[in-house]
Each structure stands twice: as C-alpha cells, then as structure tokens.
C-alpha cells in the first residue's frame, strides 16, 4: 500500500532543526511587526535570523519568488510579496509564511497575528484557522490516511464555526503538502473532504498542514504580480501552518 514518504528518527531531528530556525524567524518577525514598519523590513528580519542560524531561506528565488517570507495582510490570503511601500497599521491582520533549509532539510510554517489589538471578527478568524490546524495535527498518526487529515481540518473548521456562531470560507484550491529535501512534495493535502482516501501515514511520514480561512468567500484571485492571492470578495483571511511528522508516540510538530 502507498504511504506518505517516511523519514528516520535522525532525519526528523534534522528537519526539526530546520523547523526551529523557521520558528525563530517567525518569532522575530512578530516582535518587529509594529505600526509604521514595512513588510520588507519584516522580510529582512526573517532572512537575518535564518542566515545567522546557518540556514538558507527556502522561499527566496523559489520559482522566482523575490523574498524570504510571504507577507499577506488583511484580504491577502497567501504568497504576498513584502515591499517597502506596504507599511503596517494598527489593526492589520498579518499572515507570515516562512521556510528554511538547514543541512538540506526543509522547515515550513506560517501564522497569523494582529498589529496591535484586532477587532473580534479578525481575532476569531485567526483562532478558527489555528484550531483547524491543531485538528489536522491531531490526525497525524500512523494508520490514518491522507484525507483523514483533510477531514479533521474541515471538522475543526466547522467546530470553530459552531463555537463562534459564524461561517468561515475554506479557501478553495490551496492546501498542505509533503515536505523533506524539497519544500513542496507529493502528496497535496486538501483542507476539506471525505476521510479514508489517499496514501497511508506511517511512522516518519511528514506533511505541512496549512489551513486558510476567510470571513467570506472560498474563492480567490491572483494579483498582477502573479504571486499574491487575495479573497475575491475583499474579506479578510488567515493562514496557519506547521510541519508535522506522524510517529509511534503521536504527532510531532517539527516547526516549534
């Protein structure tokens, strides 16, 4: 039977070292993200952390992407390009996605936060997305199949909808992925769908789990820069991601 590619214990440790570098970069970005700071400055912060830790930013130059982070503010969902002109303001909802390569292994993680306090709807959106990711992480156990994780993410979204008494859009066409010595590997991991399909998870199988939710539509469009994905109705979006291994002892987050 087909399984999601397995890594040895030592390889998982190497991936966790790359993941720790990504986590450190994201933490530094959050600390730097104040009103008046540009997204380009955030990019420089992340790149500095990754390089000082002996890593290489995996996004930089990836299919021509010009930066080390994706910075997606407000109605931008993913793949936003940091610029000097884009200056953060209080109340902005910011999603940062970052990747690093260390000793040939990749880490990939994203999170959403507010510049200063967020309005309750945006706070709830980010929380719902994080909870959806957590639900997906919990399904990363040997014996489960790929779409068991998808279904868990979707179920987590619906649980958040009930708790928050509102609907969220599950962004169509985007999802998680296999990861290892390349950033994007098979299989593609949808963020919704029926369980019980696709390759099996085995000890050492690794997936990047990354739900994206909106306050409105599931539909998106890509801007003229050919990267930035925005919601088609202008509603705000959130994005959370961890790189996670299935192990005999349960899910292991590699981007802590």
Secondary structure, 3 states (H helix, E strand, C coil): CCECCECCHHHHHHHHHHHHHHHHHHHHHHHHCCCCCEHHHHHHHHHHHHHHCCCEECCCCHHHCCCCEEEEECCEEECCECCCCCECCCCCEEEEEEEEEECCEEEEEEEEEECCCCCHHHHHHHHHHHHHHHHHHHCCCCCCEHHHHHHHHHHHHHHHHHHHCCCCEECCCCEEEECCCCCCEEEEEECCCCCCCCCECCCCEEEEECCEEECCCCCEEECCCCCCEEECCCCCEEECEEEEEEECCEEEECCC
